[in-house]
Each structure stands twice: as structure tokens, then as C-alpha cells.
């Protein structure tokens, strides 16, 4: 897995490089069976994680986090707060990049030590307009499981033996556009692993990606039929998924849709394969009520040829992205970067309301 730590305040390059500033991975989770009401019920999301070595307990603990688990800033500047944690400068490992002023934003990240290993523990995020301004937070960042059941794992999947077991995500409100300083903090034994970095926040007018509440563009997505039956032409997953039966424009406005943009084999991080696996596992539970569509990224699956038309029409600056669209054709949830079973399922439920 290639880990990219981006200290710059710039957003990800648009359409050209398609590199996701990430570093994440994956945990166990499985959703199976139905209750008496016919609604899918989640079983223990940690069943796929071995108990040996304490990893399962660490991730379980990391899922149960509140603001009370971390110190309040108490008027301290971001610089002062970062020093109190012994934060490493410009070592933040973000797994999302699109942030909009005036709303809550999902800020996803991985906690990585100096040896390049992911660290699991209770986590939180602090933000400030600049290093000298007062810090705001803490915003809890629970761990989000990503490893699926074996039946839904591709060759690009995360597994129960994978040391990259979870991604963290906090809901962070940004009040204004421009550069912001971010501090991520994760418990590590009796100490904290903390890192600082910068993000750029856009205004709603600058956000070209379809937002929650907007109508989704009625784009044509690749299907098995449009590919002449050659599924490998429209799916780099090994083996290919079965989420290419219908084009998005055929179903949008008629039934809920989960539209996933990802390239499992060509992604420059290990995120894209696992998120497609997550989609397939959730399709088992929700496929009778939601149309699941997977759209590949590059023309002819060749990064040198640029991105496919559906991604351009959605104005996507990175990948992967998930859009959940209700039966009215309105976007009810969007997720960027790394997201696991918990976040994916919560997004699905918004489209069924």
C-alpha cells in the first residue's frame, strides 16, 4: 500500500492525477440476516478481526468515542494545543479533500506512526482558521470498519490479516472558506499520536460536486450491455462485480440508487477495491430496495486516456465517491475517499426515507 501524506493546503488535483490523499484501510464488519420487520440487521462488525494481539479490542474501543475523551481547547491557539499533544507537523494523512463552508463536513483520516503503521484508538479532530487562532473541537472521529466478509472480498480487498484495519471520520463544521489548520489526535497506549496539516474549504458556489439536496445529473453509466458483454472493459475489480446491470439514467428518479465511482485496480491507494467490496456486501441486504451501480474511472481503464464521461459530468476531483440518490432523484448522501460499512450503510438509509 502506498501512503501519501500531503502537507500542502491545496486540494487534490482535478481530473489530471486522481491521487487520493489517504492512507487507510480496513476492518471487519458484516451485515447479515433480516429481523421480523424485514429490515437488515447488523451483526458484530468486528467478527472478522482476530482477537489475538488486541486489535479487535482496540478497534471496538475506537468506535466508541465522545468529545469528553479529549481535552477541551480552553482558549488555546492551535499551535499551543498541538504542542501539548506533541503533534508532528505536516504529517497528517487525510482520506478526504472536499470541504464546504457553512455546513458539517466529513473529515476522514488515518493515524500513522513514524514507522508507517496505522494506529488504532479513540480519535478526534481539532480545527482553527490558522495556527495562531483559537482551536475548535474536539470533534469525535469514530473508527469506520471496512473489511467485508470473505465471500465479498476481491483480490484488491482488505482482509482480517491486514494491519490496516480502520479509517477515522469526524463531522467538522467549517464557518468560512479558505485555508484551515487541522489537528488529528489518536490515543496510542498511554500517550497520543497527533499530527497537524492544512485543508482548503470552498464556498457552496465553488463546490461543483453534486451536493445533498440537489438533483443528481442524469448521466449514462457503463453497463454490461453497452460494453458488449465484456465486463472487464468496465470493471477492474477481480473478479468483476455485478453492479453494471442498468445505467444510472435509466433508474434515477424511479428508485433509490447507490452510485459508486471507483477503480479497484488502478486506484493509487488501497481504498477503491475495499469500497467496492463493501458495496457488494450491502447490496445483499439492500439490493431489493436500492439499485447499486459501480462506475469505473478511466477511459479504457487507462489512466493516460483521462476519465470517463460520468465522472466529468459529476465534476469529481478525486475518487472514490459514493452518491446515494432517493426515488425523487435527489442526492441524500455523498461520501468521498475512504468509507466503511458503517458510513456506507448510514448513507443508504438516507435514500430510503
Secondary structure, 3 states (H helix, E strand, C coil): CCCCCCCCCCCCCCCCCCCCCCCCCCCECCEEEECCCCCEEECCCCCCCCCHHHHHHHHHHHHCCCHHHCCCCCCCEHHHHHHHHCCECCCCEECCCCEECCEEEEEEEECECCCCCECCCCEEEEEECCCCCECEEEEEEEEEECECCHHHCCCCCCCCCCCCCEEEEEEEEECCCEEEEEEEEEEECCEEEEEEEEEEEECHHHCCCCCCCCECCCCCCCCCCCCCCCHHHCCCCCCCCCCCCCCHHHHCCCCEEEEEECCCCCCCCCHHHHHHHHHHHHHHHHCCCEEEEEECCEHHHCHHHCECHHHHHCCCCCCCEEEEECCCCEEEEEEECCCCHHHHHHHHHHCCC
